[in-house]
């Protein structure tokens, strides 16, 4: 075989692999940097059943960002995590197929053809030794990892992720962690719903919670959904808070969804106290600082109580500034929050406006522009009483053809203004909304 034919054969084998490099996980650099931050906040304590998958994805993200040595390290850590977690007689199993596929691609891109070929041979061995229970389908371990990975790449991947999880679970229904992650993926698609989950999804969530009683994140998410159904779960929330405080803290410890339960009942002070207590126990945990900053924002921006004192606003400002420094690549929303908090302080309107102008001058992706325009419109309306400019920015948000909570919210506000009929822009708004309806 000629060198050219050998290269073509190698490339064809690589393209046929099931791994992160072949799953169409394209993302901009900014999205990859945000994903890297999210992955760093997921707990890597012993016993995390997704640890191998976390390291595999971190390896892929680091490779895409150009950090080759880090990518190699994470792929090696993934393999070791899988071997430790499975606790089987053999060091190998179908869960390593994706890992060897990732390594094959990494070696290939680095010009290491022999090492790439060795990884391909390993994949072949594993595929022959560990056949899928269902003919013409991938092994459930591969479906599960693909599903878990796709969930991290946004809402447009959620249907494919759900299909992969369903296939994995159908072949291996005893894997509780797959059931849980599948349900959490379904729940995520209702993130901005004010009424919560469909009845069948809520039932599935309840059943999964009974099968996975130690999963506090799932328990907190379940309580959050019950609040949207109008059920009183304050006592259950306080009981769950005690359990969460006794465990290691990560983005899947249940802290943030539980804090959202407190927010639903306007228990802002309790939310702040819980997050402060957790941070006192884990003073170096940046994720907790992010959670605590969130609770102060809720108290200052949404509380119906008397205006928060300047001391509290000062604490919130310093927390947000620290969080922004800890999350340099994923602090866009926190910068908006900080501007809104400045707007509530005694002499902070000029600072808030300066921050918003800096954000408006950035080169942003459409979803970020939409979010920013929606928030700026509300700030102009409530903090500056500039009603006409507020309308202009709601129209800017609505004009971006990207379905989202923020677009729907801006359209709803514009519709309300039009229906009241008291603003001089009513005719302009009516014509604008009519144009949006056209295909």
N, C-alpha and C positions, 0 to 999 in steps of 0.2 A: 504494500500500500504506500502511495506517495505521501510526502509530508502534508500536501494540501488536502488529500483525501482523509488522512488521519486527523487533521485539524477539524475538518467538516464533521467527521464522525463524532469527535469529542464534543463539539458544539451541539450536535443533535441530541446526544445523551444528556448533556447539561440542561437543555431546554425541556426535556421530558421529565426532569426531576420534580418532585413535590417538595418545595422549600420556599423560603421567603423571597428568593431571587426570581421565582417563576409565578408568584401569586398576584402579580399586578398591584403592587403596593406603592405605586408612584405617589410621591408627596413633595411639596416644595421644601426648601431648606428650613423656612420658618416653622412649618408643621413638624418636620423631623426634630427640630430643636425643642419644640413644645412637648412632643412625644417622649423625647429623652428625659425631660424633667418629670413627666408623669411616671415613667418607668422607675425613675430613681426613688419616687415616693412610695412605691409598692413595697411592702415588707418582704425582706429576704430572710426572715427568721426560719429556723429549722421547722420542718413540718408543712411549709407552704407547698401545696401540691402543684402549683403552677411555676415553681422556681426555675425549672429547666426551660420552660417556654419564655419566661421573662428574660433570662440570659440570652436565649436564642434571638429574641427580638431586639434586645439591646445590641447584640453583635451586628445584626443587620443594619440597625439605625446608625451605629458608629461607622460601619463601612460606607454607607451612603453619604455620611458627613465627611468622609475622607480620613477617619481615624483608624488606620489599618491595624496597628498593633493592638489597640483596644478591642477591635472586632475579633481578632484572633483570641484574645484573652477571654472574651465573653463566650465565644463558641466552645472553648475548652471548659469553662465553668458550667456551661449548659450540659455538656456531656457528663461531667462529674455529678452535677445535681440530679440528673435522671438516674444515674447508677445508684446513688445513695437513696433516692426516694423510692425506687421500685422494690428494693429489698428482696431481690430474687436470687436464685442460685447462680444464674448466669449474669455476667456484667452487661450483657447486650439484650436488646429487644427491639420491637417495632417503633418504640418511642424515639430511637436514635436515627431513624431514617431521615427526618427533616434536618437534624443536626449535621449528619454526614453530607447531605445535599448542600447545605450552606457552606460547609468547608470546601467542598468540591468547587463551588463557584468562586470562593475567595482565592483558593490556590490558582484557579484558571486566570482570574483577573490579574493576579500578581506574576503571571508567567511561569508558574510552578506546575508544569504539565504532568510530571510523574506523580506528584502528590495529589493532584486533581483526579487523575486516573485511579489512584489507590482508593480514594474516597468513593468514586463511582462503583468500584468493585465491591466495596463494603456495603453500599446500598443494595446492589444486586444480591449479595449473600443474605442480607436481612430480609429482603422481599421474598426470597425463595424459602427461607426458613420460617418466616412468620406470615403465613398467608392470611388474607382478609377472610373473615367469617362469611362474607357475602360476595359471591362471584361477580366480577365486573365492577366492583366498588373498591375504593381505597380502604386501607386498614383503618379501623375506628380511631386509633391513636393519631393518625395523620389528619383525619377529619377534625378531631378535637383541637389539635394545635392550630390548624388552619382557621377554624372558627374563632378561637380565642384571639388569634392575631388580627383577623379581619375586623373584629369588634373595636380594635384600637385605631382604625383608620376611617372613622366617621360614619355618618348615617347612610351614605350611599352604598356601604358594604354590609349593612345589617341584614338584608334579606339573604344574601349568600352565606353570611355567618350563621344565621338561623338554620338554613338548609343543611350546612355541614354539621352543626351540632345535632340536628335531628337524625341524620344518617349515623353518626357515631353512637348516639344513645339507643337507636333502634337495634344496632348490632351488639351493644354492650350496656344494657340498661342498669347495671349495678353500680356504675361510676357516678357517685353522688356529686362530685365536684363538677362534672360535665352538666348534670341537670341544673345545678345552681347557677353556673355561668350562663347557660342557655336562658334561664329565666331572667337573670340580671340584664342580659342583652335585650330581651323583650321589654323589660321595664324601662330601659334607657330611651326607647323610642317614644315613651310617654312623658319625657322629662319636663316639658313645658305645659303639659295638660293640667288645667285647673280642677278637673273632675277625676283625675287619676286613671287607673287601669280599667280596661274592659273586664267584665265579670269573669270570663274564662281565664284570662291571664292572672287575675287576682287569685282565683282558685288554684291555679297551677303554682303560683308563688307560695300560697299557704301550704300546699302539699309538700313542696320542696323544702320549705322551712322546717316542717316536721321531720323530714328525712335528714336534714343537715342542721341539727339544733345547736351545734357549737359555732356556727357561722354568724358572728355578731353583725357583720356588715349586711347580710341578708335580713337579719332580724330588724335592724334599724330601717332598712329600705321598706320592709313590710309595714312597720309602724307609720312611716311617712305616707304610704299609700292609704292606710286606714284613716289618717287625718283628712285626706282629700275626700274621703267618703263621708266625712262628718262625724266619725266615731271619736269618742273621748278616750285617749290613750296616755294621758299625762302620767298616771301611776306606772304604767308599763315602761314609759320612757325613762323615768327616774330609776327604775329597777335595772333597766338595761345600761344606763349610764354607769352604775356601780361596777357592772361586769366589764365594760369597755375600759374603765380606769385601771382595772387589774391586769390588763393585757398589754403586750407591745403595741405601740402606735404606728400605724401606717395609713395610707389612703384607703385601705380596705379593712380598717379596724372597726368601722361603723360610726366614727365620730361625726363626720360631716352630715350624713343623712339624719343622724339623731339630732344634731343641732337644728336642722331644718324643721324637725317636729316641734321643737321648742319655739321656733320662730312662728310657726303656724298658729300657736296659741298665744302669741305676743309675750312669751316668757323670755324677753330679751336679757334681763338680768341673770336669770338662771342659766341661759346659754353662755353668757360671758363667764359666769362663775365656774361652769363645768370646763370650759376651754382653758381658763386660767389655772384651774386645779391640775388639769392634764399637763399643761406646759410646765407647771412647777415640778411635776414628777419627771418630765422629760424635757429639760430646759434647752437641749441642743437640737430638738426635733423641728426642722423648718416647716414641715407640713402642719404641725400644731400652731405655729405662728400664723400660718395662712388661715387656718380655721378661726383662730382668735380674732384676727383682723376682720374676718367676715362678720363675726358676732357684733363687733363694735360698729361696723357699717350699718347693720340692721337697726341697732339701737338708735343711731344718729339720724339715719335717713327715713326709716319706716315707723318708728315708735310714735304712738298717738299721745304719749305723755308730754309734759312740758319740755321745752327746748333743752337738750342736753347741756350740761355745764362745760365750760371751756377746758377744764382739766380732763374730762373724758374725751373731748375732741382732740386735745393734745396727745393723749395716749393712743388714740386711733390713728392720728397722723404719723406718729413715730413708728407704730407697728406696720402701717402700710409702706412706709419708706424702707423699713428693714426687709419686708417681704419682697418688695420690688428688687432690692439688691440681691436677695437670695434666689430669686427666679428671674435672672436677666433676660431670658428668652421667652418667658411665658407670663409676663406681668402686664400685658396690654389692658385687660379688664381691671386689674388692680390700680392702674394709673387713672382710669376713669373713676373708679371708686374714690381714690384719693382726691381728685378734683371736686367730686360731689361733697366730700367731707369738708374740704376747704371752704366750699360755698356756704356751709352751715356755720362756720366759725365767725367770730365777731368782725374781723377785718380781712376775710379770706376771699372775697369775690374776685378781686384782681388776680390773685394767685390761681384761682379755679379757672378763670378765663384764659390765663397764660398757658396753663396745662392743656386745656382743650384745644387752643390754637396750635400748640406743638403737635398734638395728636392728629389734628385735621390736616397738617402739612405733611404727614407721613405717607409713604407709598404703601397703601394697604390693599389686601385682597378684598374682593366684594363682600364676603360675609362680615369681615371686620369693619368695613366702611358702614355697612348697614347697622351693625350694633352701635357704632360710634355716633352716627347721625341720630339714631333713636334716643340715645342717652343725652346727647347735646340738645335735642329738641325739648326734652323734659326739663333739663337744667335751665334753658332759656325761658321756659314757661313758668316754672315754679320758683326759681331763684332770682331771675332777672326781670320777670314780668314782661318779657319781650315776646308778646303773643304772635306777631306776624312773622318774625324770624323763626320762632318755634315751628310754625306751620310749614315754612320753607324746608326745614330740616326733616320734618316728618315726611314731606313729599320726596325728599332726596332718598330717605331710607326705603320708602315704599316703591320708588322707581327702579330700585335694583332688583332684577328678576331672579331672586334667590329665595326660595320658600324658607321661612324661619319664623320663630316667635317674634322677633323684633320687627320684621316686615308686617306681620299680621297686627301687631300692637299699634304701629304707626297708622296703618290703614283704618283700624278701629277708632283711633283718636280723630283722624280726619273726618270719618263718617259721622262721629258725634258732633263735631263742630259744624258740619254741613246741616245736620238734622236740627240743631238749635237755631240756625238761621240768623244769628246775630253778628257774625263776623263779615267784614267787607270782602273777604276772600272766598265767601261761600260759593259764588259762581265758578271761580277758578278751581276750587276744590272739587266741585261737582263734575266739571269737565275732565279734571285730572283722574278722578276715580273711574269715570266712564272709559277713558283711554286704557286704564289698567285692565278693564274687563275684556277688551278686545284681544282675540287670539293672535 
